[in-house]
């Protein structure tokens, strides 16, 4: 029989898993909205990546703090953490992630406007240098 504090620690970790699940889901939604990924393949890959990340996180936390034991209170803790996240933390997280993501995308677009012409310039210079003779061709002395 597990002690009360051991079970309380397991419940707290399961609440953290619920919070992390809500946070990961919101980041997943915001990234798909900002990147405008609407194909079935992108959705399938995104879903798979989301569930793999959440599963690895949950397994790590459950094995670290609960020796892998999954009981009713762990499911109750995950639901509690997820509902707490949805009630109190979802709006600020989505707003911050949307703002940061759109700023990053703007920065990326501006950087590409500068980097692409620069890369084209260097590519043209390299192609000219390949054609340019490295040494003066002379007829060998007889």
N, C-alpha and C positions, 0 to 999 in steps of 0.2 A: 504494500500500500504506500503510495506516494504521500509525502508530507504536504501540508497545506501550502507552505512557502514554495515548494517545488511546483505545485499546481498553479499557484499565483504567478510564478515566473513564466510558466508555459502559457498561461492566459495572456500575460503582457506581451509575450513574443507573438502570439497569434493576433493580437490587436495591431501590432506593428506590421504584420503581414497584410492585414486588411487595409491599413493606411497605405502601405506601399503598393498594393494592388490598385487602389483608387488613383494614386498618383501616376503610376505607370499607364493606366488606362487613359487618363486625361492627356498625358504627354503623347500617347499614341494617336488620340483623336486630333489634337492640335497639329501634330506633325503632318498627318494625312490631309488636314484641311489646308494648311499653309502650302504644302507641296503639290496640292491638287492631284493626288494619286487616287484615281477612281477606277482603275482596271481590276478585273477579277484576280489576275496574277499578283498584283501589288497588294491587294487586300488579303489574299491567302498567305503571302509571305509575311505581311505585317502581323496578321493574327498568330501565325506560327511563332514568330519572333517574340511577340508579347507573351504568349503562354509559356514559351521556353524560359524567358527571363523571370516570369513570376514563379514558375515551378522551381527553378534553381534557387531563387531567393527563399521561397517557403521551405524547401528541403534543407537548405543551409541553416536557417533560423530554427527549424524544428529539431534538427539533429544537434545543433550547438546548445540549445537550451532545454530541450525536452527529451533528449536521446531518441528522437524519432517517434515518440509516442503521439498518436493522434486520437484524441478522445472528444467527447461531445463539447467540452468547454473550449477546445481549440477551434472548432467550427463556430461556436458562439462568439469567441473572441475575434475571429476573422470578420464575421458579419458586423460586430460592434465597431471594429476599426473602420470598415468600409463605410458604414452608415455615418459614423462620426466625420469621416473625411468628406463625404457627400454633403453633409449638413453645414459644416463649418469651414472647410478648407478648399472646396472645389472652385468657387468663384475667384478667390485671389490667385489660386494656382493657374487656372486657365487664363486669366488676364495677364499674369506675369509671363507665362509660357508663350502666349500669343505675341506679346510685345517683344520679348527677347527673340523669338523665332523670326518675326517679320523684320526686326532690326538686323539680324544676322543675314537674312536673305537679301535685304537692301545692300548691305555691305558687300556681300558676295557678288551681286550684279554689278556694282560699281567697280569692284576689283577686276571682274572679268572684262569690263569695258576698257580698262587700262592694260590688263595682261595679254589679252588676245592680240591686239595690234603689236605689242612688244614682241610676243612670240613669233608673229608673222615676220616682223622685221629681222629678228635673229635667224629665222629659218632662211629667209632670202639671202642674208649675208653669208650664211654657211654654204648655201648652194653656189653663190658666186665664188667663194673661196675654194670650193672643190674644183671648179673649172679653171681657176687661176693657176698658172704654172708656178711651181714652187721654186724652180731654179731656171736660169736662162739656159735654153737648149743651145748648145754649141756643137759645131762639127768637131769631131775628135781630130787632133793633130795627127798628121801622117808621118 
